[in-house]
Amino acid sequence: MTAVTDLPMTPSDLRLLTGLRCKVNALRAQLQDNAHDEVIDCIHVILDELIKRQDNTRLSSLYEELKALLKEAKHLLSARGNEELAVNISRLENATADAASDSWNTREYGKQLGTGVACLTRAIDALTSTGESDIERFLHRACLWESRLNAWTESQAHQQLNDANEDAIHFSDEALTGYLRERFPEFPDIEVIKSHKLPGGYSKVTILFDTRDRHNGEQYLVMRAEQALTPFHMDGASIANEYSVLRFAHESGIAVAEPLWLEPDTSRLGTRFLVSRKAEGSIYGSVMEGKLHLSTDDIRKLVAGLVKIHNTPLDPGNPFIASCHLKDWLNYRTLKEFTGAYIKYWQRIAEKNNLGASPILARGFNWLYNNIPDANEKPSFIHGDYSLHNILIKDGEISAILDWEACHIGDPADEFTYFCLALSQHASQNEIVAMYHELGGKPITEFRLRFFEVLNYMKCLITGYGGLALIARHPSVDIKSAYVGYRFMPAMMDLVSDAIQRAEAARKK
């Protein structure tokens, strides 16, 4: 059973180049340095040239004009008795008799144009050596043609740049101040004194902003805003669902930044968003690795945070559970029931991303369906992306767990793949799982760990492919989505097959 049937779709050269040009332009706005301006100007010119070379209509027109010029040159040379050069031009005409093909790339056009330009140059050299004035019009047209061939033009690139920026989310301090005064009329003097958009933002835009007013003094807040186009189609990606999850987690004593309010009205600032207090602390790792030394006690604290999430009581009557997607996952009474539904859930995400054919995804989905673990335990509260890149640490303690959009109610084994990868320089997966059980975590078999290892690598492929498909179809998508696809997909493709082999070995034990 597979969710993908068509050929894989990736962004064109032109889409990648114009997206990169958009990002360079945004960088220029942040850098106020002459040396940087000089480098960025150079990058712009090079990108303009590369973008220009992708325009097959332009190249085809130049090629046909060159052929016409060569034909005219042959007649002019023949009329003046230069038969040898006229014959050479005639041979070139015969070699390039066919119109340019849609399948020609820049290299092929370059080869054809280069051969023609060399021949046209020899013809002009022979014609101008006679000193005759009646060939001026021909020479003028030939020179204009070469000028167009090498013309620097940025009109099309700038238009695509403007289109790419059309749907970007930008919040000025003035707009935020106006919004806050409208929402909180009891604080008429409230103002935004500083704001900063965080990097990342593959699924949501995150903005730190500080406010000040006479009643509250200075406050340090965080906005999480939805983006219209994203490859992350998990239910928790809805800002309303994420807000309810944060309220539930905060109420349950889990370390999260205190959620303050949800803004569902897109007319206020152009998108839906939530606001929370800013949690203090630093992130000390990425999805794949840690960036600091962690003692055994540090690892225990991180594992204890995971145990707390998984052991959180789940009451269907809780208003925050009832108001979001978590209520739907409570319908599954056993982990076996949940797992079958979870595979279908990720298959639907693959379909939403309009993915093309992928032998790896086809093999992976089929293997997952045929090897669902026979587990009758009740599902647990799951963060869905518990790793160092989503954990704030202050003074050796977890101060906040971030990014709950992958949250659901399911199998605790789902959490361990990237958590253990990030901690692999400090402890093995077996050591971390043993610590998890020691601290009160629910029993997890090795086969379930290996099963979800396969599925987690599949998730990365689905979102990576999805990011590339978005860029291919929507000029307004930020080009950084390509990073997820091109940076992580090749590694994950190798890991899926390896993970299946490890899971097969664990299943036979």
KOLDO-28801 format. One record per residue (C-alpha): y, z, x; chain; residue in three letters; residue number from 0. Coordinates in steps of 0.5 Angstrom, whole numbers, plus 500, padded with zeros to 3 digits. Last residue first. Example, Ala and Ser with C-alpha at 12.3 -4.5 7.8 and 13.67 -1.06 7.14 Angstrom:
BEGIN
498, 514, 527, A, SER, 1
491, 516, 525, A, ALA, 0
END
This chain:
BEGIN
476, 538, 529, A, LYS, 508
476, 531, 526, A, LYS, 507
483, 531, 523, A, ARG, 506
486, 533, 529, A, ALA, 505
483, 527, 533, A, ALA, 504
486, 523, 527, A, GLU, 503
493, 526, 528, A, ALA, 502
493, 525, 535, A, ARG, 501
492, 518, 534, A, GLN, 500
497, 517, 528, A, ILE, 499
502, 520, 533, A, ALA, 498
501, 515, 538, A, ASP, 497
502, 510, 533, A, SER, 496
508, 513, 531, A, VAL, 495
511, 514, 537, A, LEU, 494
511, 507, 540, A, ASP, 493
515, 505, 534, A, MET, 492
520, 511, 535, A, MET, 491
522, 510, 542, A, ALA, 490
524, 503, 540, A, PRO, 489
528, 505, 534, A, MET, 488
532, 511, 537, A, PHE, 487
537, 507, 541, A, ARG, 486
538, 500, 537, A, TYR, 485
537, 503, 530, A, GLY, 484
541, 510, 531, A, VAL, 483
547, 506, 535, A, TYR, 482
547, 501, 530, A, ALA, 481
550, 506, 525, A, SER, 480
556, 506, 530, A, LYS, 479
558, 500, 527, A, ILE, 478
562, 503, 521, A, ASP, 477
560, 499, 515, A, VAL, 476
565, 495, 512, A, SER, 475
562, 489, 514, A, PRO, 474
556, 490, 509, A, HIS, 473
550, 486, 509, A, ARG, 472
548, 486, 517, A, ALA, 471
551, 493, 518, A, ILE, 470
547, 496, 512, A, LEU, 469
541, 492, 515, A, ALA, 468
542, 495, 522, A, LEU, 467
543, 502, 519, A, GLY, 466
537, 502, 514, A, GLY, 465
532, 500, 520, A, TYR, 464
534, 506, 524, A, GLY, 463
534, 510, 517, A, THR, 462
527, 508, 516, A, ILE, 461
524, 508, 523, A, LEU, 460
527, 515, 524, A, CYS, 459
523, 517, 517, A, LYS, 458
517, 514, 520, A, MET, 457
517, 518, 526, A, TYR, 456
517, 524, 521, A, ASN, 455
511, 522, 517, A, LEU, 454
507, 521, 523, A, VAL, 453
509, 528, 526, A, GLU, 452
508, 530, 519, A, PHE, 451
500, 529, 519, A, PHE, 450
500, 532, 526, A, ARG, 449
503, 539, 524, A, LEU, 448
498, 538, 517, A, ARG, 447
492, 537, 522, A, PHE, 446
494, 543, 526, A, GLU, 445
494, 547, 520, A, THR, 444
500, 551, 518, A, ILE, 443
499, 559, 516, A, PRO, 442
506, 561, 513, A, LYS, 441
511, 564, 517, A, GLY, 440
511, 572, 518, A, GLY, 439
514, 573, 525, A, LEU, 438
507, 572, 528, A, GLU, 437
506, 566, 525, A, HIS, 436
512, 563, 527, A, TYR, 435
511, 565, 534, A, MET, 434
504, 562, 534, A, ALA, 433
507, 555, 532, A, VAL, 432
512, 556, 537, A, ILE, 431
507, 557, 543, A, GLU, 430
503, 551, 540, A, ASN, 429
509, 547, 540, A, GLN, 428
510, 548, 547, A, SER, 427
515, 552, 550, A, ALA, 426
522, 552, 554, A, HIS, 425
522, 544, 556, A, GLN, 424
519, 543, 549, A, SER, 423
525, 546, 545, A, LEU, 422
528, 540, 542, A, ALA, 421
521, 537, 541, A, LEU, 420
519, 543, 538, A, CYS, 419
524, 543, 533, A, PHE, 418
524, 535, 532, A, TYR, 417
516, 535, 530, A, THR, 416
516, 542, 526, A, PHE, 415
520, 542, 520, A, GLU, 414
515, 538, 516, A, ASP, 413
509, 543, 517, A, ALA, 412
513, 548, 512, A, PRO, 411
511, 543, 507, A, ASP, 410
515, 542, 501, A, GLY, 409
521, 544, 497, A, ILE, 408
527, 539, 499, A, HIS, 407
533, 539, 504, A, CYS, 406
534, 533, 508, A, ALA, 405
542, 534, 506, A, GLU, 404
542, 541, 509, A, TRP, 403
547, 539, 515, A, ASP, 402
548, 545, 518, A, LEU, 401
545, 552, 520, A, ILE, 400
550, 557, 522, A, ALA, 399
551, 563, 526, A, SER, 398
545, 563, 529, A, ILE, 397
545, 569, 535, A, GLU, 396
546, 569, 542, A, GLY, 395
553, 570, 542, A, ASP, 394
554, 565, 538, A, LYS, 393
549, 559, 536, A, ILE, 392
551, 553, 531, A, LEU, 391
544, 550, 529, A, ILE, 390
544, 543, 527, A, ASN, 389
543, 539, 533, A, HIS, 388
538, 545, 535, A, LEU, 387
533, 543, 530, A, SER, 386
532, 544, 523, A, TYR, 385
532, 537, 519, A, ASP, 384
529, 538, 513, A, GLY, 383
531, 545, 511, A, HIS, 382
525, 546, 507, A, ILE, 381
524, 552, 501, A, PHE, 380
516, 552, 501, A, SER, 379
511, 549, 497, A, PRO, 378
505, 553, 494, A, LYS, 377
498, 553, 498, A, GLU, 376
493, 548, 496, A, ASN, 375
492, 544, 502, A, ALA, 374
488, 538, 502, A, ASP, 373
492, 534, 507, A, PRO, 372
494, 527, 505, A, ILE, 371
490, 522, 510, A, ASN, 370
489, 515, 506, A, ASN, 369
496, 515, 503, A, TYR, 368
499, 517, 510, A, LEU, 367
495, 511, 514, A, TRP, 366
497, 506, 509, A, ASN, 365
505, 508, 510, A, PHE, 364
504, 508, 517, A, GLY, 363
500, 501, 518, A, ARG, 362
506, 498, 513, A, ALA, 361
511, 502, 517, A, LEU, 360
508, 499, 524, A, ILE, 359
507, 492, 521, A, PRO, 358
514, 492, 519, A, SER, 357
517, 487, 514, A, ALA, 356
524, 487, 512, A, GLY, 355
528, 493, 509, A, LEU, 354
532, 493, 503, A, ASN, 353
535, 500, 505, A, ASN, 352
533, 502, 498, A, LYS, 351
526, 500, 499, A, GLU, 350
525, 504, 505, A, ALA, 349
528, 510, 501, A, ILE, 348
523, 509, 496, A, ARG, 347
517, 509, 501, A, GLN, 346
520, 516, 503, A, TRP, 345
520, 518, 496, A, TYR, 344
513, 515, 495, A, LYS, 343
510, 519, 501, A, ILE, 342
514, 526, 498, A, TYR, 341
510, 525, 492, A, ALA, 340
503, 525, 496, A, GLY, 339
505, 531, 500, A, THR, 338
508, 535, 494, A, PHE, 337
501, 534, 490, A, GLU, 336
497, 536, 496, A, LYS, 335
502, 542, 498, A, LEU, 334
501, 545, 491, A, THR, 333
504, 546, 485, A, ARG, 332
509, 540, 485, A, TYR, 331
514, 541, 479, A, ASN, 330
519, 545, 484, A, LEU, 329
521, 539, 487, A, TRP, 328
525, 537, 481, A, ASP, 327
529, 543, 481, A, LYS, 326
531, 542, 488, A, LEU, 325
535, 536, 486, A, HIS, 324
541, 540, 484, A, CYS, 323
543, 544, 478, A, SER, 322
537, 548, 477, A, ALA, 321
537, 551, 484, A, ILE, 320
544, 553, 484, A, PHE, 319
543, 556, 477, A, PRO, 318
537, 560, 479, A, ASN, 317
532, 560, 473, A, GLY, 316
527, 556, 477, A, PRO, 315
526, 562, 482, A, ASP, 314
524, 560, 489, A, LEU, 313
524, 566, 494, A, PRO, 312
526, 564, 501, A, THR, 311
520, 565, 506, A, ASN, 310
521, 558, 509, A, HIS, 309
528, 559, 510, A, ILE, 308
527, 566, 513, A, LYS, 307
521, 563, 517, A, VAL, 306
526, 558, 520, A, LEU, 305
531, 563, 522, A, GLY, 304
525, 567, 525, A, ALA, 303
524, 561, 530, A, VAL, 302
531, 561, 532, A, LEU, 301
531, 568, 534, A, LYS, 300
524, 568, 537, A, ARG, 299
527, 562, 541, A, ILE, 298
533, 566, 544, A, ASP, 297
528, 572, 545, A, ASP, 296
523, 567, 549, A, THR, 295
529, 565, 553, A, SER, 294
533, 559, 552, A, LEU, 293
537, 555, 558, A, HIS, 292
542, 550, 555, A, LEU, 291
542, 543, 553, A, LYS, 290
536, 542, 549, A, GLY, 289
532, 536, 547, A, GLU, 288
530, 531, 542, A, MET, 287
535, 532, 536, A, VAL, 286
540, 534, 540, A, SER, 285
542, 541, 543, A, GLY, 284
546, 547, 544, A, TYR, 283
551, 547, 538, A, ILE, 282
557, 552, 539, A, SER, 281
559, 558, 535, A, GLY, 280
564, 560, 529, A, GLU, 279
563, 558, 522, A, ALA, 278
568, 554, 519, A, LYS, 277
569, 556, 511, A, ARG, 276
567, 551, 506, A, SER, 275
570, 545, 503, A, VAL, 274
566, 540, 499, A, LEU, 273
567, 532, 498, A, PHE, 272
567, 526, 493, A, ARG, 271
571, 520, 495, A, THR, 270
578, 517, 495, A, GLY, 269
582, 523, 496, A, LEU, 268
584, 526, 489, A, ARG, 267
581, 520, 485, A, SER, 266
574, 521, 487, A, THR, 265
574, 527, 483, A, ASP, 264
567, 531, 484, A, PRO, 263
571, 536, 489, A, GLU, 262
566, 542, 490, A, LEU, 261
569, 549, 492, A, TRP, 260
568, 555, 497, A, LEU, 259
561, 554, 501, A, PRO, 258
560, 560, 506, A, GLU, 257
558, 557, 513, A, ALA, 256
550, 558, 513, A, VAL, 255
546, 563, 516, A, ALA, 254
541, 564, 510, A, ILE, 253
542, 571, 506, A, GLY, 252
539, 568, 499, A, SER, 251
546, 567, 496, A, GLU, 250
548, 563, 502, A, HIS, 249
542, 558, 501, A, ALA, 248
543, 558, 494, A, PHE, 247
551, 556, 495, A, ARG, 246
549, 551, 500, A, LEU, 245
544, 548, 496, A, VAL, 244
549, 547, 490, A, SER, 243
554, 544, 495, A, TYR, 242
548, 539, 498, A, GLU, 241
547, 537, 491, A, ASN, 240
554, 535, 489, A, ALA, 239
555, 532, 496, A, ILE, 238
549, 527, 494, A, SER, 237
546, 527, 501, A, ALA, 236
541, 532, 498, A, GLY, 235
537, 527, 495, A, ASP, 234
535, 523, 501, A, MET, 233
538, 516, 501, A, HIS, 232
541, 516, 509, A, PHE, 231
542, 509, 510, A, PRO, 230
549, 510, 508, A, THR, 229
555, 506, 505, A, LEU, 228
559, 510, 500, A, ALA, 227
561, 515, 505, A, GLN, 226
561, 522, 502, A, GLU, 225
566, 528, 505, A, ALA, 224
564, 534, 508, A, ARG, 223
571, 538, 509, A, MET, 222
571, 544, 514, A, VAL, 221
576, 550, 513, A, LEU, 220
579, 555, 518, A, TYR, 219
584, 559, 514, A, GLN, 218
591, 562, 517, A, GLU, 217
595, 567, 512, A, GLY, 216
592, 568, 505, A, ASN, 215
598, 569, 501, A, HIS, 214
604, 567, 505, A, ARG, 213
600, 560, 507, A, ASP, 212
597, 557, 512, A, ARG, 211
591, 551, 513, A, THR, 210
587, 549, 519, A, ASP, 209
582, 543, 518, A, PHE, 208
576, 541, 521, A, LEU, 207
573, 534, 518, A, ILE, 206
566, 532, 517, A, THR, 205
565, 525, 514, A, VAL, 204
558, 524, 511, A, LYS, 203
552, 520, 513, A, SER, 202
552, 517, 520, A, TYR, 201
558, 522, 521, A, GLY, 200
558, 523, 528, A, GLY, 199
564, 525, 531, A, PRO, 198
568, 530, 528, A, LEU, 197
575, 529, 524, A, LYS, 196
580, 534, 526, A, HIS, 195
586, 537, 522, A, SER, 194
592, 541, 524, A, LYS, 193
597, 545, 520, A, ILE, 192
595, 543, 513, A, VAL, 191
600, 547, 508, A, GLU, 190
600, 552, 503, A, ILE, 189
607, 554, 500, A, ASP, 188
605, 553, 493, A, PRO, 187
599, 558, 493, A, PHE, 186
598, 559, 486, A, GLU, 185
598, 552, 485, A, PRO, 184
591, 551, 488, A, PHE, 183
589, 544, 486, A, ARG, 182
595, 541, 487, A, GLU, 181
598, 545, 493, A, ARG, 180
591, 543, 496, A, LEU, 179
591, 536, 495, A, TYR, 178
598, 535, 497, A, GLY, 177
597, 538, 504, A, THR, 176
591, 534, 504, A, LEU, 175
595, 528, 503, A, ALA, 174
600, 530, 508, A, GLU, 173
595, 532, 514, A, ASP, 172
592, 525, 513, A, SER, 171
585, 524, 510, A, PHE, 170
582, 517, 512, A, HIS, 169
575, 514, 510, A, ILE, 168
574, 507, 512, A, ALA, 167
573, 502, 506, A, ASP, 166
578, 497, 508, A, GLU, 165
577, 498, 516, A, ASN, 164
571, 493, 516, A, ALA, 163
576, 488, 512, A, ASP, 162
582, 489, 517, A, ASN, 161
577, 488, 523, A, LEU, 160
574, 481, 520, A, GLN, 159
581, 479, 519, A, GLN, 158
583, 481, 526, A, HIS, 157
577, 477, 529, A, ALA, 156
579, 471, 524, A, GLN, 155
586, 471, 527, A, SER, 154
584, 473, 534, A, GLU, 153
585, 466, 538, A, THR, 152
585, 464, 545, A, TRP, 151
584, 457, 546, A, ALA, 150
579, 454, 551, A, ASN, 149
576, 448, 546, A, LEU, 148
583, 447, 543, A, ARG, 147
586, 446, 550, A, SER, 146
581, 441, 552, A, GLU, 145
582, 437, 545, A, TRP, 144
589, 437, 546, A, LEU, 143
588, 434, 553, A, CYS, 142
584, 429, 550, A, ALA, 141
589, 427, 545, A, ARG, 140
595, 427, 550, A, HIS, 139
590, 422, 554, A, LEU, 138
589, 417, 548, A, PHE, 137
596, 417, 546, A, ARG, 136
598, 416, 554, A, GLU, 135
593, 410, 555, A, ILE, 134
599, 405, 554, A, ASP, 133
603, 407, 560, A, SER, 132
598, 404, 565, A, GLU, 131
598, 408, 572, A, GLY, 130
591, 405, 574, A, THR, 129
589, 412, 577, A, SER, 128
590, 415, 570, A, THR, 127
584, 411, 567, A, LEU, 126
579, 413, 573, A, ALA, 125
581, 420, 573, A, ASP, 124
581, 420, 565, A, ILE, 123
574, 417, 565, A, ALA, 122
571, 422, 570, A, ARG, 121
574, 428, 566, A, THR, 120
571, 425, 560, A, LEU, 119
564, 425, 563, A, CYS, 118
565, 432, 566, A, ALA, 117
567, 434, 559, A, VAL, 116
561, 431, 555, A, GLY, 115
556, 435, 560, A, THR, 114
559, 441, 559, A, GLY, 113
560, 440, 551, A, LEU, 112
552, 439, 551, A, GLN, 111
550, 445, 555, A, LYS, 110
555, 450, 552, A, GLY, 109
553, 448, 545, A, TYR, 108
546, 449, 547, A, GLU, 107
548, 456, 550, A, ARG, 106
552, 458, 544, A, THR, 105
546, 457, 539, A, ASN, 104
544, 450, 536, A, TRP, 103
540, 451, 530, A, SER, 102
545, 448, 525, A, ASP, 101
544, 442, 529, A, SER, 100
550, 438, 532, A, ALA, 99
550, 431, 530, A, ALA, 98
545, 426, 533, A, ASP, 97
548, 421, 538, A, ALA, 96
548, 425, 544, A, THR, 95
544, 422, 549, A, ALA, 94
546, 415, 546, A, ASN, 93
553, 417, 547, A, GLU, 92
552, 420, 554, A, LEU, 91
548, 413, 556, A, ARG, 90
555, 409, 553, A, SER, 89
559, 414, 558, A, ILE, 88
555, 412, 564, A, ASN, 87
555, 405, 562, A, VAL, 86
563, 405, 561, A, ALA, 85
563, 408, 568, A, LEU, 84
560, 402, 571, A, GLU, 83
563, 397, 567, A, GLU, 82
570, 399, 569, A, ASN, 81
573, 392, 568, A, GLY, 80
580, 395, 564, A, ARG, 79
577, 393, 557, A, ALA, 78
571, 396, 559, A, SER, 77
574, 403, 561, A, LEU, 76
578, 403, 555, A, LEU, 75
572, 402, 550, A, HIS, 74
568, 407, 554, A, LYS, 73
574, 412, 553, A, ALA, 72
574, 411, 546, A, GLU, 71
567, 413, 545, A, LYS, 70
568, 419, 550, A, LEU, 69
574, 421, 545, A, LEU, 68
569, 420, 539, A, ALA, 67
564, 424, 542, A, LYS, 66
569, 430, 544, A, LEU, 65
571, 430, 537, A, GLU, 64
564, 431, 534, A, GLU, 63
563, 437, 539, A, TYR, 62
569, 440, 538, A, LEU, 61
568, 440, 530, A, SER, 60
561, 443, 532, A, SER, 59
564, 448, 536, A, LEU, 58
568, 450, 530, A, ARG, 57
563, 450, 525, A, THR, 56
558, 454, 529, A, ASN, 55
563, 460, 530, A, ASP, 54
559, 465, 534, A, GLN, 53
563, 463, 541, A, ARG, 52
570, 465, 537, A, LYS, 51
567, 472, 537, A, ILE, 50
565, 472, 544, A, LEU, 49
572, 470, 546, A, GLU, 48
575, 475, 541, A, ASP, 47
571, 480, 545, A, LEU, 46
573, 478, 551, A, ILE, 45
580, 479, 549, A, VAL, 44
579, 485, 546, A, HIS, 43
576, 488, 552, A, ILE, 42
582, 486, 556, A, CYS, 41
587, 489, 552, A, ASP, 40
582, 496, 551, A, ILE, 39
583, 496, 559, A, VAL, 38
590, 495, 559, A, GLU, 37
591, 500, 554, A, ASP, 36
587, 505, 557, A, HIS, 35
591, 505, 564, A, ALA, 34
598, 505, 559, A, ASN, 33
595, 512, 556, A, ASP, 32
596, 514, 549, A, GLN, 31
589, 514, 547, A, LEU, 30
587, 515, 540, A, GLN, 29
590, 509, 537, A, ALA, 28
586, 505, 542, A, ARG, 27
579, 508, 540, A, LEU, 26
580, 505, 533, A, ALA, 25
581, 498, 536, A, ASN, 24
575, 499, 540, A, VAL, 23
571, 501, 534, A, LYS, 22
574, 495, 530, A, CYS, 21
572, 490, 536, A, ARG, 20
565, 493, 536, A, LEU, 19
564, 492, 529, A, GLY, 18
567, 485, 530, A, THR, 17
562, 484, 536, A, LEU, 16
556, 487, 532, A, LEU, 15
557, 482, 526, A, ARG, 14
558, 476, 530, A, LEU, 13
551, 477, 533, A, ASP, 12
548, 478, 527, A, SER, 11
546, 484, 524, A, PRO, 10
538, 485, 523, A, THR, 9
533, 484, 518, A, MET, 8
526, 484, 518, A, PRO, 7
522, 479, 514, A, LEU, 6
520, 481, 507, A, ASP, 5
515, 485, 504, A, THR, 4
516, 492, 506, A, VAL, 3
514, 498, 501, A, ALA, 2
507, 498, 503, A, THR, 1
500, 500, 500, A, MET, 0
END
